Amino acid sequence: MSQTEALKVRLTLLCVLAGIVLALVAVVTDHWAVLSPHVEHRNASCQAAHFGLWRICTKRIVPGDGTDRSCGPITLPGEYSISAAAIAIFSLGFVIVGTACALLSFRKKRDYLLRPAAMFFAFAGLCIFVSVEVTRQSVKRMVDSEDTVWIKYYYSWSFACACAAFVLLFLGGLALLLFSLPRMPRNPWESCMDAEPEH
């Protein structure tokens, strides 16, 4: 691998590393969405909530008395929360295997390990995307349900971290795959076997 190719690979791995950090932050935090109830009277107490993949935290706001906070296991409709969390765990598994391949590729004559690393990073990005979409659908379904007190919602910073992690991991994986492919022959009559070996 030439100096310029090695520099491209290192810069791509730096972007992938940023995606890994954002994915970890998104998975372990509980600010994917913030839910607000409908308040009929100005002086009435209300209960707001924010949740992530693992738990939901509620905050009861009572005028003049301060706030009361509590956290517990998440209860979203159906099996959405379990699905989103399981897919996120698969994503972290792909990240671990991809990182191991990338680290092993820095040894001499092991550039071929960058290709599986790239694929694992791209798969991790896709898993994060699916987890984001499952969470988005669960929030929409919960707000549209007649059994819920929450009628307003917005996505918070953990959700933004997951979206950014998807972009960095998926595009970084594709770029790493392109940079790690063997050099194509320069002349039409030159075969891959005649090309200069990679160093």
Secondary structure, DSSP 8 states (H G I E B T S, - for coil): --HHHHHHHHHHHHHHHHHHHHHHHHHH-S-SEEEEE---STTS-EEEEEE-SSEEEEEEEETTTEEEEEEEE---STTHHHHHHHHHHHHHHHHHHHHHHHHHHTSTT-GGGHHHHHHHHHHHHHHHHHHHHHHHHHHHHHHHSTT-SEEEEEE-HHHHHHHHHHHHHHHHHHHHHHHHS----SSTT--TTTS----
